[in-house]
Amino acid sequence: MKNKLILSIFLSLCSLAFLTGCEKEENMVRYEGGTAPALTASRSGTIPLSFVNKDMEAIKLMWTNPNYKFTTGLSSQNVSYQLEIDTLGANFTNPNRKILSISNDLSLSITQNDLNDYLLNQLQLTTGAPHTIQFRVRSSIGTSVPLYSNVLQFTVTPYAIPPKVAPPASGKLFIVGSATPGGWTNPVPVPSQELTAISPTLFEVTMPIVGGGSYLFLPVNGDWSAKYGGMGANNTNNPSGDDFKPGGGDLLAPAVSGNYKIQVDFQRGKFTLTKL
């Protein structure tokens, strides 16, 4: 009799555990999917851009709610959106593509000034020439798999804007500092430490750089009264490239010594160092 009672209790506990497990399984909230956003725009074909109309709207993009669904029904959580802008053929894998983060809204208006800025400074497209760009929207919620909209394609011709940093009136540019073969001696050795003017706003040189050293750009060789350097305190820049300004702080070179291609772009207000 005692054994039957123990068996009965054991079976009852097993049944209770099974039912509790089923109840928990039924109460779990699971992601069931959604519908990819449908992307539309206020215009098609060509997006006109001009400095005169820079404050006017270039394009308005609109997309539908992906209606993320869980086992409890449609989600009321905030959906995160990213608008991606890239060039035709890059398939949104270009590291220089423009990504705009948007919370909740289902539309975005972009001015001609902002779009032109993305094209010049992010995608690095040339001015005065037509380019084909593409837009798409990426939506996500929590840890769900992202959903991507259809792709819209447009032709744009970026316009030239005043340089972000005024180029040197001398039309010349030199590099000086402990990161260079000539050290901080000024005047610097030429032509090895003189940058070549590729255009009135773009200067370039290929030369050996001492890893971890510092440097500045000078518009006049032998003159310390004018210089171009970093935006912040000395040696706080990104060594591979960053923004710069007149009178800025010392620039930190990459950690590894070697030959580098150095570009100083006054149009974009950026310099870059590429190891060869």
C-alpha positions, 0 to 999 in steps of 0.5 A: 500500500505504501509503495502504491502511495509513493508511486501515485505521488511520483506520477502526480508530480511528473504530470504537474511538471509536464503541464507546467512545462507546456504552460511555460512553452505556450507563454513564451513570446516568439518573433513570427516575422514582418513585411519588408518596408516599401520605399517610395520617394517624392520624385523619380529619375533625377534629383536636382542639386544647386548651391543657389537652392541648397536650402530647398528639399532635394527629395523626400523618402517614405516607407511603410511600417514593417508590422513586426509580429510576435506570438502576442500579436503586432508589436508596439515596440519602437522600430529602428530604421536606417536609410542607406545611400550608396553608388550604383554597383556597390550593392550597399557594401561601400565602406563610405556609404552614407547611413542615416539612423531614424527612430520611429518616423516613416519618412525623411526629407533631405535638403539639397545642401545635406545630400550634396554634402553626403555625396562629396564628403561621405561618398567622395563623388566628383563635382560637376559630373552625373552619378547614379546613387541608390537608396534603401531602408533597413528596419529592425526591432530588438534582436530580430533579423533586419528587413530591407526595403526595395531599392530606389535609383536616381541620377545626381550631379554634385555641385562644388562648394566653398572649401571647408578649409581655405587653401594656402594663399601660397599655393604650396604645402610642406610637411614638418615634424618628428614623423618626417626625415627632416625632423622639426628643422624648418625650412624642410628639405625640398622637394622631398617634403613638399606636397604636390598641388593636384588641384587648388584644393588637393595636395599630395606626397609619397614619403617615408614616415616615422611611426608614432612621430608628430607633424604639421603642414606649413603653407610657407617653408621656413615660416612658423607663423602659419600652420595646419594641424589637428582639431583638438589637443596635440596628437589626439587625431586619428593617425590614418586621417582626420579633420584639420584646421588652420593653427591646429595642434600637432598631428600624430602619425601612424604607429608603423614606420614606412612609405605613406601616401599623404593627401590633404584635401582642403575641399573636404577639410580632411587629410589621409595617410595610406601605407604603401 
